[in-house]
């Protein structure tokens, strides 16, 4: 199965595409519906690449927030990056 495996990944996947706060709220609601245990489960750090480098929360924030128009979506993406990646 491809696609997000937890709430945080779902948020990071869907929110950069939204253009307003209403869409951001709807996307968050859908991710919470798809992953009902969202708040209590943190994702395990992922190995991204041959050399074993992992993405950090700050890198995720920089990459995803830049392409997001909605202020609400930017805040939710920041929260998701912190939840999904190590500091």
PDB file of N, CA, C and O in Angstrom:
ATOM      1  N   UNK A   1       0.840  -1.179   0.000  1.00  0.00           N
ATOM      2  CA  UNK A   1       0.000   0.000   0.000  1.00  0.00           C
ATOM      3  C   UNK A   1       0.889   1.248   0.000  1.00  0.00           C
ATOM      4  O   UNK A   1       1.817   1.355   0.802  1.00  0.00           O
ATOM      5  N   UNK A   2       0.607   2.161  -0.876  1.00  0.00           N
ATOM      6  CA  UNK A   2       1.337   3.413  -0.880  1.00  0.00           C
ATOM      7  C   UNK A   2       0.456   4.491  -0.268  1.00  0.00           C
ATOM      8  O   UNK A   2      -0.749   4.309  -0.096  1.00  0.00           O
ATOM      9  N   UNK A   3       1.073   5.602   0.052  1.00  0.00           N
ATOM     10  CA  UNK A   3       0.340   6.683   0.685  1.00  0.00           C
ATOM     11  C   UNK A   3       0.719   6.799   2.145  1.00  0.00           C
ATOM     12  O   UNK A   3       1.586   6.070   2.626  1.00  0.00           O
ATOM     13  N   UNK A   4       0.084   7.699   2.841  1.00  0.00           N
ATOM     14  CA  UNK A   4       0.446   7.953   4.232  1.00  0.00           C
ATOM     15  C   UNK A   4       0.144   6.750   5.135  1.00  0.00           C
ATOM     16  O   UNK A   4      -0.839   6.036   4.937  1.00  0.00           O
ATOM     17  N   UNK A   5       1.006   6.548   6.122  1.00  0.00           N
ATOM     18  CA  UNK A   5       0.813   5.439   7.062  1.00  0.00           C
ATOM     19  C   UNK A   5       0.409   5.929   8.447  1.00  0.00           C
ATOM     20  O   UNK A   5       0.171   5.123   9.347  1.00  0.00           O
ATOM     21  N   UNK A   6       0.330   7.249   8.623  1.00  0.00           N
ATOM     22  CA  UNK A   6      -0.106   7.801   9.903  1.00  0.00           C
ATOM     23  C   UNK A   6      -0.651   9.216   9.676  1.00  0.00           C
ATOM     24  O   UNK A   6      -0.558   9.768   8.579  1.00  0.00           O
ATOM     25  N   UNK A   7      -1.212   9.776  10.729  1.00  0.00           N
ATOM     26  CA  UNK A   7      -1.821  11.112  10.641  1.00  0.00           C
ATOM     27  C   UNK A   7      -0.819  12.158  10.178  1.00  0.00           C
ATOM     28  O   UNK A   7      -1.140  13.001   9.341  1.00  0.00           O
ATOM     29  N   UNK A   8       0.382  12.106  10.714  1.00  0.00           N
ATOM     30  CA  UNK A   8       1.387  13.118  10.401  1.00  0.00           C
ATOM     31  C   UNK A   8       1.743  13.088   8.913  1.00  0.00           C
ATOM     32  O   UNK A   8       1.834  14.137   8.274  1.00  0.00           O
ATOM     33  N   UNK A   9       1.945  11.892   8.365  1.00  0.00           N
ATOM     34  CA  UNK A   9       2.256  11.780   6.941  1.00  0.00           C
ATOM     35  C   UNK A   9       1.086  12.247   6.078  1.00  0.00           C
ATOM     36  O   UNK A   9       1.281  12.886   5.044  1.00  0.00           O
ATOM     37  N   UNK A  10      -0.122  11.923   6.511  1.00  0.00           N
ATOM     38  CA  UNK A  10      -1.318  12.358   5.794  1.00  0.00           C
ATOM     39  C   UNK A  10      -1.362  13.883   5.726  1.00  0.00           C
ATOM     40  O   UNK A  10      -1.642  14.457   4.673  1.00  0.00           O
ATOM     41  N   UNK A  11      -1.087  14.526   6.845  1.00  0.00           N
ATOM     42  CA  UNK A  11      -1.091  15.986   6.905  1.00  0.00           C
ATOM     43  C   UNK A  11      -0.025  16.572   5.991  1.00  0.00           C
ATOM     44  O   UNK A  11      -0.293  17.512   5.242  1.00  0.00           O
ATOM     45  N   UNK A  12       1.174  16.023   6.050  1.00  0.00           N
ATOM     46  CA  UNK A  12       2.279  16.507   5.220  1.00  0.00           C
ATOM     47  C   UNK A  12       1.980  16.268   3.738  1.00  0.00           C
ATOM     48  O   UNK A  12       2.390  17.058   2.887  1.00  0.00           O
ATOM     49  N   UNK A  13       1.280  15.203   3.434  1.00  0.00           N
ATOM     50  CA  UNK A  13       0.940  14.880   2.051  1.00  0.00           C
ATOM     51  C   UNK A  13      -0.152  15.787   1.489  1.00  0.00           C
ATOM     52  O   UNK A  13      -0.057  16.226   0.343  1.00  0.00           O
ATOM     53  N   UNK A  14      -1.178  16.070   2.273  1.00  0.00           N
ATOM     54  CA  UNK A  14      -2.348  16.794   1.763  1.00  0.00           C
ATOM     55  C   UNK A  14      -2.285  18.312   1.900  1.00  0.00           C
ATOM     56  O   UNK A  14      -2.783  19.018   1.023  1.00  0.00           O
ATOM     57  N   UNK A  15      -1.699  18.827   2.953  1.00  0.00           N
ATOM     58  CA  UNK A  15      -1.812  20.254   3.234  1.00  0.00           C
ATOM     59  C   UNK A  15      -1.021  21.187   2.328  1.00  0.00           C
ATOM     60  O   UNK A  15      -1.486  22.303   2.096  1.00  0.00           O
ATOM     61  N   UNK A  16       0.128  20.817   1.806  1.00  0.00           N
ATOM     62  CA  UNK A  16       0.813  21.755   0.905  1.00  0.00           C
ATOM     63  C   UNK A  16       0.012  22.077  -0.351  1.00  0.00           C
ATOM     64  O   UNK A  16       0.313  23.051  -1.041  1.00  0.00           O
ATOM     65  N   UNK A  17      -0.982  21.288  -0.649  1.00  0.00           N
ATOM     66  CA  UNK A  17      -1.770  21.477  -1.864  1.00  0.00           C
ATOM     67  C   UNK A  17      -2.949  22.430  -1.668  1.00  0.00           C
ATOM     68  O   UNK A  17      -3.568  22.840  -2.650  1.00  0.00           O
ATOM     69  N   UNK A  18      -3.270  22.789  -0.439  1.00  0.00           N
ATOM     70  CA  UNK A  18      -4.459  23.611  -0.206  1.00  0.00           C
ATOM     71  C   UNK A  18      -4.148  25.091  -0.393  1.00  0.00           C
ATOM     72  O   UNK A  18      -3.008  25.531  -0.250  1.00  0.00           O
ATOM     73  N   UNK A  19      -5.201  25.846  -0.719  1.00  0.00           N
ATOM     74  CA  UNK A  19      -5.007  27.271  -0.996  1.00  0.00           C
ATOM     75  C   UNK A  19      -5.684  28.191   0.009  1.00  0.00           C
ATOM     76  O   UNK A  19      -5.462  29.402  -0.013  1.00  0.00           O
ATOM     77  N   UNK A  20      -6.514  27.626   0.896  1.00  0.00           N
ATOM     78  CA  UNK A  20      -7.169  28.482   1.888  1.00  0.00           C
ATOM     79  C   UNK A  20      -7.391  27.721   3.191  1.00  0.00           C
ATOM     80  O   UNK A  20      -7.222  26.503   3.251  1.00  0.00           O
ATOM     81  N   UNK A  21      -7.765  28.448   4.218  1.00  0.00           N
ATOM     82  CA  UNK A  21      -7.902  27.859   5.548  1.00  0.00           C
ATOM     83  C   UNK A  21      -9.044  26.850   5.636  1.00  0.00           C
ATOM     84  O   UNK A  21      -8.955  25.889   6.401  1.00  0.00           O
ATOM     85  N   UNK A  22     -10.107  27.048   4.872  1.00  0.00           N
ATOM     86  CA  UNK A  22     -11.212  26.097   4.892  1.00  0.00           C
ATOM     87  C   UNK A  22     -10.778  24.740   4.332  1.00  0.00           C
ATOM     88  O   UNK A  22     -11.141  23.697   4.875  1.00  0.00           O
ATOM     89  N   UNK A  23     -10.014  24.757   3.265  1.00  0.00           N
ATOM     90  CA  UNK A  23      -9.490  23.508   2.706  1.00  0.00           C
ATOM     91  C   UNK A  23      -8.531  22.837   3.689  1.00  0.00           C
ATOM     92  O   UNK A  23      -8.520  21.612   3.810  1.00  0.00           O
ATOM     93  N   UNK A  24      -7.737  23.629   4.382  1.00  0.00           N
ATOM     94  CA  UNK A  24      -6.802  23.085   5.368  1.00  0.00           C
ATOM     95  C   UNK A  24      -7.557  22.380   6.490  1.00  0.00           C
ATOM     96  O   UNK A  24      -7.177  21.288   6.912  1.00  0.00           O
ATOM     97  N   UNK A  25      -8.621  23.005   6.965  1.00  0.00           N
ATOM     98  CA  UNK A  25      -9.422  22.406   8.036  1.00  0.00           C
ATOM     99  C   UNK A  25     -10.077  21.110   7.555  1.00  0.00           C
ATOM    100  O   UNK A  25     -10.133  20.132   8.300  1.00  0.00           O
ATOM    101  N   UNK A  26     -10.562  21.098   6.338  1.00  0.00           N
ATOM    102  CA  UNK A  26     -11.181  19.888   5.786  1.00  0.00           C
ATOM    103  C   UNK A  26     -10.152  18.769   5.623  1.00  0.00           C
ATOM    104  O   UNK A  26     -10.446  17.611   5.922  1.00  0.00           O
ATOM    105  N   UNK A  27      -8.957  19.103   5.155  1.00  0.00           N
ATOM    106  CA  UNK A  27      -7.905  18.097   4.995  1.00  0.00           C
ATOM    107  C   UNK A  27      -7.489  17.532   6.345  1.00  0.00           C
ATOM    108  O   UNK A  27      -7.275  16.327   6.475  1.00  0.00           O
ATOM    109  N   UNK A  28      -7.372  18.391   7.346  1.00  0.00           N
ATOM    110  CA  UNK A  28      -7.029  17.934   8.697  1.00  0.00           C
ATOM    111  C   UNK A  28      -8.107  16.988   9.208  1.00  0.00           C
ATOM    112  O   UNK A  28      -7.804  15.931   9.762  1.00  0.00           O
ATOM    113  N   UNK A  29      -9.354  17.370   9.021  1.00  0.00           N
ATOM    114  CA  UNK A  29     -10.474  16.545   9.474  1.00  0.00           C
ATOM    115  C   UNK A  29     -10.437  15.168   8.795  1.00  0.00           C
ATOM    116  O   UNK A  29     -10.686  14.151   9.443  1.00  0.00           O
ATOM    117  N   UNK A  30     -10.130  15.136   7.502  1.00  0.00           N
ATOM    118  CA  UNK A  30     -10.064  13.864   6.792  1.00  0.00           C
ATOM    119  C   UNK A  30      -8.906  13.006   7.295  1.00  0.00           C
ATOM    120  O   UNK A  30      -9.059  11.794   7.446  1.00  0.00           O
ATOM    121  N   UNK A  31      -7.759  13.612   7.554  1.00  0.00           N
ATOM    122  CA  UNK A  31      -6.625  12.860   8.092  1.00  0.00           C
ATOM    123  C   UNK A  31      -6.946  12.311   9.483  1.00  0.00           C
ATOM    124  O   UNK A  31      -6.573  11.183   9.805  1.00  0.00           O
ATOM    125  N   UNK A  32      -7.628  13.094  10.299  1.00  0.00           N
ATOM    126  CA  UNK A  32      -8.022  12.615  11.623  1.00  0.00           C
ATOM    127  C   UNK A  32      -9.011  11.467  11.504  1.00  0.00           C
ATOM    128  O   UNK A  32      -8.988  10.544  12.318  1.00  0.00           O
ATOM    129  N   UNK A  33      -9.874  11.510  10.505  1.00  0.00           N
ATOM    130  CA  UNK A  33     -10.833  10.441  10.282  1.00  0.00           C
ATOM    131  C   UNK A  33     -10.099   9.169   9.822  1.00  0.00           C
ATOM    132  O   UNK A  33     -10.400   8.069  10.286  1.00  0.00           O
ATOM    133  N   UNK A  34      -9.145   9.333   8.914  1.00  0.00           N
ATOM    134  CA  UNK A  34      -8.396   8.186   8.386  1.00  0.00           C
ATOM    135  C   UNK A  34      -7.473   7.561   9.428  1.00  0.00           C
ATOM    136  O   UNK A  34      -7.235   6.353   9.400  1.00  0.00           O
ATOM    137  N   UNK A  35      -6.955   8.370  10.340  1.00  0.00           N
ATOM    138  CA  UNK A  35      -5.997   7.901  11.353  1.00  0.00           C
ATOM    139  C   UNK A  35      -6.474   8.379  12.724  1.00  0.00           C
ATOM    140  O   UNK A  35      -5.989   9.383  13.246  1.00  0.00           O
ATOM    141  N   UNK A  36      -7.422   7.655  13.293  1.00  0.00           N
ATOM    142  CA  UNK A  36      -8.089   8.089  14.526  1.00  0.00           C
ATOM    143  C   UNK A  36      -7.163   8.102  15.738  1.00  0.00           C
ATOM    144  O   UNK A  36      -7.448   8.791  16.718  1.00  0.00           O
ATOM    145  N   UNK A  37      -6.083   7.369  15.694  1.00  0.00           N
ATOM    146  CA  UNK A  37      -5.152   7.341  16.819  1.00  0.00           C
ATOM    147  C   UNK A  37      -4.010   8.333  16.620  1.00  0.00           C
ATOM    148  O   UNK A  37      -2.913   8.141  17.143  1.00  0.00           O
ATOM    149  N   UNK A  38      -4.279   9.404  15.853  1.00  0.00           N
ATOM    150  CA  UNK A  38      -3.243  10.319  15.382  1.00  0.00           C
ATOM    151  C   UNK A  38      -2.359  10.894  16.476  1.00  0.00           C
ATOM    152  O   UNK A  38      -1.141  10.950  16.301  1.00  0.00           O
ATOM    153  N   UNK A  39      -2.915  11.315  17.575  1.00  0.00           N
ATOM    154  CA  UNK A  39      -2.130  12.076  18.539  1.00  0.00           C
ATOM    155  C   UNK A  39      -1.225  11.202  19.391  1.00  0.00           C
ATOM    156  O   UNK A  39      -0.178  11.663  19.846  1.00  0.00           O
ATOM    157  N   UNK A  40      -1.596   9.986  19.611  1.00  0.00           N
ATOM    158  CA  UNK A  40      -0.845   9.125  20.520  1.00  0.00           C
ATOM    159  C   UNK A  40       0.249   8.337  19.834  1.00  0.00           C
ATOM    160  O   UNK A  40       1.116   7.779  20.505  1.00  0.00           O
ATOM    161  N   UNK A  41       0.230   8.278  18.537  1.00  0.00           N
ATOM    162  CA  UNK A  41       1.234   7.496  17.822  1.00  0.00           C
ATOM    163  C   UNK A  41       2.195   8.418  17.094  1.00  0.00           C
ATOM    164  O   UNK A  41       1.799   9.171  16.204  1.00  0.00           O
ATOM    165  N   UNK A  42       3.418   8.354  17.467  1.00  0.00           N
ATOM    166  CA  UNK A  42       4.464   9.090  16.766  1.00  0.00           C
ATOM    167  C   UNK A  42       5.089   8.149  15.745  1.00  0.00           C
ATOM    168  O   UNK A  42       5.234   6.952  15.994  1.00  0.00           O
ATOM    169  N   UNK A  43       5.447   8.687  14.624  1.00  0.00           N
ATOM    170  CA  UNK A  43       6.103   7.884  13.601  1.00  0.00           C
ATOM    171  C   UNK A  43       7.539   7.593  14.030  1.00  0.00           C
ATOM    172  O   UNK A  43       8.159   8.377  14.749  1.00  0.00           O
ATOM    173  N   UNK A  44       8.047   6.468  13.582  1.00  0.00           N
ATOM    174  CA  UNK A  44       9.447   6.143  13.832  1.00  0.00           C
ATOM    175  C   UNK A  44      10.308   6.892  12.826  1.00  0.00           C
ATOM    176  O   UNK A  44       9.895   7.078  11.681  1.00  0.00           O
ATOM    177  N   UNK A  45      11.499   7.325  13.233  1.00  0.00           N
ATOM    178  CA  UNK A  45      12.382   8.002  12.278  1.00  0.00           C
ATOM    179  C   UNK A  45      12.647   7.113  11.076  1.00  0.00           C
ATOM    180  O   UNK A  45      12.832   5.905  11.217  1.00  0.00           O
ATOM    181  N   UNK A  46      12.663   7.705   9.912  1.00  0.00           N
ATOM    182  CA  UNK A  46      12.853   6.945   8.686  1.00  0.00           C
ATOM    183  C   UNK A  46      14.267   7.101   8.170  1.00  0.00           C
ATOM    184  O   UNK A  46      14.911   8.133   8.355  1.00  0.00           O
ATOM    185  N   UNK A  47      14.724   6.066   7.526  1.00  0.00           N
ATOM    186  CA  UNK A  47      16.019   6.101   6.868  1.00  0.00           C
ATOM    187  C   UNK A  47      15.781   6.560   5.438  1.00  0.00           C
ATOM    188  O   UNK A  47      15.133   5.865   4.655  1.00  0.00           O
ATOM    189  N   UNK A  48      16.298   7.715   5.105  1.00  0.00           N
ATOM    190  CA  UNK A  48      16.070   8.278   3.770  1.00  0.00           C
ATOM    191  C   UNK A  48      17.355   8.283   2.959  1.00  0.00           C
ATOM    192  O   UNK A  48      18.065   9.289   2.926  1.00  0.00           O
ATOM    193  N   UNK A  49      17.652   7.202   2.326  1.00  0.00           N
ATOM    194  CA  UNK A  49      18.792   7.222   1.429  1.00  0.00           C
ATOM    195  C   UNK A  49      19.834   6.172   1.731  1.00  0.00           C
ATOM    196  O   UNK A  49      19.805   5.507   2.766  1.00  0.00           O
ATOM    197  N   UNK A  50      20.739   6.047   0.814  1.00  0.00           N
ATOM    198  CA  UNK A  50      21.779   5.026   0.878  1.00  0.00           C
ATOM    199  C   UNK A  50      22.730   5.279   2.041  1.00  0.00           C
ATOM    200  O   UNK A  50      23.192   4.334   2.680  1.00  0.00           O
ATOM    201  N   UNK A  51      23.021   6.528   2.315  1.00  0.00           N
ATOM    202  CA  UNK A  51      23.985   6.842   3.363  1.00  0.00           C
ATOM    203  C   UNK A  51      23.366   6.887   4.751  1.00  0.00           C
ATOM    204  O   UNK A  51      24.068   7.124   5.734  1.00  0.00           O
ATOM    205  N   UNK A  52      22.081   6.668   4.843  1.00  0.00           N
ATOM    206  CA  UNK A  52      21.442   6.585   6.141  1.00  0.00           C
ATOM    207  C   UNK A  52      21.040   7.919   6.742  1.00  0.00           C
ATOM    208  O   UNK A  52      20.796   7.992   7.946  1.00  0.00           O
ATOM    209  N   UNK A  53      20.963   8.970   5.952  1.00  0.00           N
ATOM    210  CA  UNK A  53      20.535  10.265   6.467  1.00  0.00           C
ATOM    211  C   UNK A  53      19.029  10.239   6.689  1.00  0.00           C
ATOM    212  O   UNK A  53      18.291   9.669   5.885  1.00  0.00           O
ATOM    213  N   UNK A  54      18.581  10.839   7.752  1.00  0.00           N
ATOM    214  CA  UNK A  54      17.142  10.915   7.977  1.00  0.00           C
ATOM    215  C   UNK A  54      16.698  12.373   7.887  1.00  0.00           C
ATOM    216  O   UNK A  54      17.460  13.294   8.181  1.00  0.00           O
ATOM    217  N   UNK A  55      15.468  12.554   7.481  1.00  0.00           N
ATOM    218  CA  UNK A  55      14.901  13.889   7.396  1.00  0.00           C
ATOM    219  C   UNK A  55      14.638  14.386   8.802  1.00  0.00           C
ATOM    220  O   UNK A  55      14.179  13.627   9.656  1.00  0.00           O
ATOM    221  N   UNK A  56      14.919  15.628   9.047  1.00  0.00           N
ATOM    222  CA  UNK A  56      14.649  16.228  10.342  1.00  0.00           C
ATOM    223  C   UNK A  56      13.439  17.132  10.225  1.00  0.00           C
ATOM    224  O   UNK A  56      13.078  17.571   9.133  1.00  0.00           O
ATOM    225  N   UNK A  57      12.824  17.401  11.353  1.00  0.00           N
ATOM    226  CA  UNK A  57      11.631  18.242  11.377  1.00  0.00           C
ATOM    227  C   UNK A  57      11.884  19.584  10.710  1.00  0.00           C
ATOM    228  O   UNK A  57      11.047  20.060   9.943  1.00  0.00           O
ATOM    229  N   UNK A  58      13.019  20.198  10.990  1.00  0.00           N
ATOM    230  CA  UNK A  58      13.300  21.519  10.417  1.00  0.00           C
ATOM    231  C   UNK A  58      13.397  21.465   8.897  1.00  0.00           C
ATOM    232  O   UNK A  58      12.956  22.395   8.221  1.00  0.00           O
ATOM    233  N   UNK A  59      13.969  20.391   8.344  1.00  0.00           N
ATOM    234  CA  UNK A  59      14.058  20.244   6.893  1.00  0.00           C
ATOM    235  C   UNK A  59      12.675  20.057   6.283  1.00  0.00           C
ATOM    236  O   UNK A  59      12.374  20.615   5.228  1.00  0.00           O
ATOM    237  N   UNK A  60      11.849  19.279   6.943  1.00  0.00           N
ATOM    238  CA  UNK A  60      10.479  19.058   6.482  1.00  0.00           C
ATOM    239  C   UNK A  60       9.710  20.378   6.473  1.00  0.00           C
ATOM    240  O   UNK A  60       9.015  20.689   5.506  1.00  0.00           O
ATOM    241  N   UNK A  61       9.834  21.140   7.533  1.00  0.00           N
ATOM    242  CA  UNK A  61       9.128  22.425   7.628  1.00  0.00           C
ATOM    243  C   UNK A  61       9.562  23.356   6.510  1.00  0.00           C
ATOM    244  O   UNK A  61       8.724  23.949   5.832  1.00  0.00           O
ATOM    245  N   UNK A  62      10.865  23.485   6.315  1.00  0.00           N
ATOM    246  CA  UNK A  62      11.377  24.369   5.266  1.00  0.00           C
ATOM    247  C   UNK A  62      10.884  23.949   3.887  1.00  0.00           C
ATOM    248  O   UNK A  62      10.515  24.793   3.070  1.00  0.00           O
ATOM    249  N   UNK A  63      10.878  22.663   3.636  1.00  0.00           N
ATOM    250  CA  UNK A  63      10.486  22.154   2.323  1.00  0.00           C
ATOM    251  C   UNK A  63       8.995  22.309   2.056  1.00  0.00           C
ATOM    252  O   UNK A  63       8.604  22.721   0.964  1.00  0.00           O
ATOM    253  N   UNK A  64       8.162  21.988   3.031  1.00  0.00           N
ATOM    254  CA  UNK A  64       6.719  21.930   2.809  1.00  0.00           C
ATOM    255  C   UNK A  64       6.010  23.272   3.004  1.00  0.00           C
ATOM    256  O   UNK A  64       5.055  23.568   2.286  1.00  0.00           O
ATOM    257  N   UNK A  65       6.453  24.075   3.945  1.00  0.00           N
ATOM    258  CA  UNK A  65       5.759  25.331   4.239  1.00  0.00           C
ATOM    259  C   UNK A  65       5.906  26.337   3.103  1.00  0.00           C
ATOM    260  O   UNK A  65       5.002  27.135   2.859  1.00  0.00           O
ATOM    261  N   UNK A  66       7.025  26.302   2.419  1.00  0.00           N
ATOM    262  CA  UNK A  66       7.291  27.252   1.341  1.00  0.00           C
ATOM    263  C   UNK A  66       6.218  27.205   0.254  1.00  0.00           C
ATOM    264  O   UNK A  66       5.864  28.241  -0.309  1.00  0.00           O
ATOM    265  N   UNK A  67       5.709  26.037  -0.040  1.00  0.00           N
ATOM    266  CA  UNK A  67       4.745  25.904  -1.130  1.00  0.00           C
ATOM    267  C   UNK A  67       3.293  25.921  -0.664  1.00  0.00           C
ATOM    268  O   UNK A  67       2.410  25.462  -1.388  1.00  0.00           O
ATOM    269  N   UNK A  68       3.036  26.437   0.526  1.00  0.00           N
ATOM    270  CA  UNK A  68       1.698  26.419   1.106  1.00  0.00           C
ATOM    271  C   UNK A  68       1.153  27.835   1.275  1.00  0.00           C
ATOM    272  O   UNK A  68       1.780  28.675   1.920  1.00  0.00           O
ATOM    273  N   UNK A  69       0.004  28.089   0.704  1.00  0.00           N
ATOM    274  CA  UNK A  69      -0.606  29.421   0.765  1.00  0.00           C
ATOM    275  C   UNK A  69      -1.351  29.675   2.074  1.00  0.00           C
ATOM    276  O   UNK A  69      -1.298  30.785   2.604  1.00  0.00           O
ATOM    277  N   UNK A  70      -2.029  28.687   2.593  1.00  0.00           N
ATOM    278  CA  UNK A  70      -2.893  28.851   3.759  1.00  0.00           C
ATOM    279  C   UNK A  70      -2.081  28.939   5.052  1.00  0.00           C
ATOM    280  O   UNK A  70      -1.205  28.112   5.303  1.00  0.00           O
ATOM    281  N   UNK A  71      -2.382  29.950   5.867  1.00  0.00           N
ATOM    282  CA  UNK A  71      -1.710  30.097   7.167  1.00  0.00           C
ATOM    283  C   UNK A  71      -2.018  28.910   8.077  1.00  0.00           C
ATOM    284  O   UNK A  71      -1.124  28.382   8.738  1.00  0.00           O
ATOM    285  N   UNK A  72      -3.272  28.496   8.107  1.00  0.00           N
ATOM    286  CA  UNK A  72      -3.661  27.339   8.923  1.00  0.00           C
ATOM    287  C   UNK A  72      -2.914  26.098   8.474  1.00  0.00           C
ATOM    288  O   UNK A  72      -2.434  25.329   9.307  1.00  0.00           O
ATOM    289  N   UNK A  73      -2.809  25.893   7.176  1.00  0.00           N
ATOM    290  CA  UNK A  73      -2.085  24.730   6.655  1.00  0.00           C
ATOM    291  C   UNK A  73      -0.613  24.782   7.046  1.00  0.00           C
ATOM    292  O   UNK A  73      -0.032  23.756   7.399  1.00  0.00           O
ATOM    293  N   UNK A  74      -0.005  25.966   6.989  1.00  0.00           N
ATOM    294  CA  UNK A  74       1.411  26.087   7.379  1.00  0.00           C
ATOM    295  C   UNK A  74       1.615  25.683   8.840  1.00  0.00           C
ATOM    296  O   UNK A  74       2.583  24.993   9.159  1.00  0.00           O
ATOM    297  N   UNK A  75       0.720  26.103   9.719  1.00  0.00           N
ATOM    298  CA  UNK A  75       0.819  25.742  11.139  1.00  0.00           C
ATOM    299  C   UNK A  75       0.631  24.236  11.339  1.00  0.00           C
ATOM    300  O   UNK A  75       1.344  23.619  12.131  1.00  0.00           O
ATOM    301  N   UNK A  76      -0.318  23.652  10.627  1.00  0.00           N
ATOM    302  CA  UNK A  76      -0.562  22.216  10.747  1.00  0.00           C
ATOM    303  C   UNK A  76       0.602  21.401  10.170  1.00  0.00           C
ATOM    304  O   UNK A  76       0.954  20.351  10.707  1.00  0.00           O
ATOM    305  N   UNK A  77       1.187  21.882   9.091  1.00  0.00           N
ATOM    306  CA  UNK A  77       2.351  21.195   8.519  1.00  0.00           C
ATOM    307  C   UNK A  77       3.511  21.222   9.505  1.00  0.00           C
ATOM    308  O   UNK A  77       4.196  20.217   9.694  1.00  0.00           O
ATOM    309  N   UNK A  78       3.728  22.364  10.128  1.00  0.00           N
ATOM    310  CA  UNK A  78       4.797  22.466  11.134  1.00  0.00           C
ATOM    311  C   UNK A  78       4.581  21.442  12.235  1.00  0.00           C
ATOM    312  O   UNK A  78       5.514  20.738  12.622  1.00  0.00           O
ATOM    313  N   UNK A  79       3.369  21.356  12.735  1.00  0.00           N
ATOM    314  CA  UNK A  79       3.039  20.387  13.778  1.00  0.00           C
ATOM    315  C   UNK A  79       3.273  18.956  13.285  1.00  0.00           C
ATOM    316  O   UNK A  79       3.802  18.124  14.022  1.00  0.00           O
ATOM    317  N   UNK A  80       2.885  18.676  12.058  1.00  0.00           N
ATOM    318  CA  UNK A  80       3.051  17.327  11.495  1.00  0.00           C
ATOM    319  C   UNK A  80       4.524  16.983  11.293  1.00  0.00           C
ATOM    320  O   UNK A  80       4.930  15.849  11.546  1.00  0.00           O
ATOM    321  N   UNK A  81       5.315  17.927  10.847  1.00  0.00           N
ATOM    322  CA  UNK A  81       6.755  17.662  10.665  1.00  0.00           C
ATOM    323  C   UNK A  81       7.405  17.327  12.000  1.00  0.00           C
ATOM    324  O   UNK A  81       8.238  16.425  12.082  1.00  0.00           O
ATOM    325  N   UNK A  82       7.027  18.048  13.036  1.00  0.00           N
ATOM    326  CA  UNK A  82       7.573  17.774  14.377  1.00  0.00           C
ATOM    327  C   UNK A  82       7.102  16.415  14.868  1.00  0.00           C
ATOM    328  O   UNK A  82       7.865  15.695  15.512  1.00  0.00           O
ATOM    329  N   UNK A  83       5.862  16.054  14.575  1.00  0.00           N
ATOM    330  CA  UNK A  83       5.340  14.754  14.987  1.00  0.00           C
ATOM    331  C   UNK A  83       5.900  13.589  14.211  1.00  0.00           C
ATOM    332  O   UNK A  83       5.972  12.474  14.729  1.00  0.00           O
ATOM    333  N   UNK A  84       6.300  13.827  12.977  1.00  0.00           N
ATOM    334  CA  UNK A  84       6.718  12.740  12.108  1.00  0.00           C
ATOM    335  C   UNK A  84       8.234  12.521  12.042  1.00  0.00           C
ATOM    336  O   UNK A  84       8.693  11.426  11.715  1.00  0.00           O
ATOM    337  N   UNK A  85       8.993  13.549  12.349  1.00  0.00           N
ATOM    338  CA  UNK A  85      10.449  13.434  12.211  1.00  0.00           C
ATOM    339  C   UNK A  85      11.163  13.826  13.500  1.00  0.00           C
ATOM    340  O   UNK A  85      10.646  14.632  14.273  1.00  0.00           O
ATOM    341  N   UNK A  86      12.341  13.267  13.736  1.00  0.00           N
ATOM    342  CA  UNK A  86      13.099  13.626  14.938  1.00  0.00           C
ATOM    343  C   UNK A  86      13.590  15.071  14.854  1.00  0.00           C
ATOM    344  O   UNK A  86      13.736  15.628  13.766  1.00  0.00           O
ATOM    345  N   UNK A  87      13.834  15.649  15.985  1.00  0.00           N
ATOM    346  CA  UNK A  87      14.297  17.040  16.036  1.00  0.00           C
ATOM    347  C   UNK A  87      15.745  17.146  15.648  1.00  0.00           C
ATOM    348  O   UNK A  87      16.302  18.244  15.635  1.00  0.00           O
TER     349      UNK A  87
END
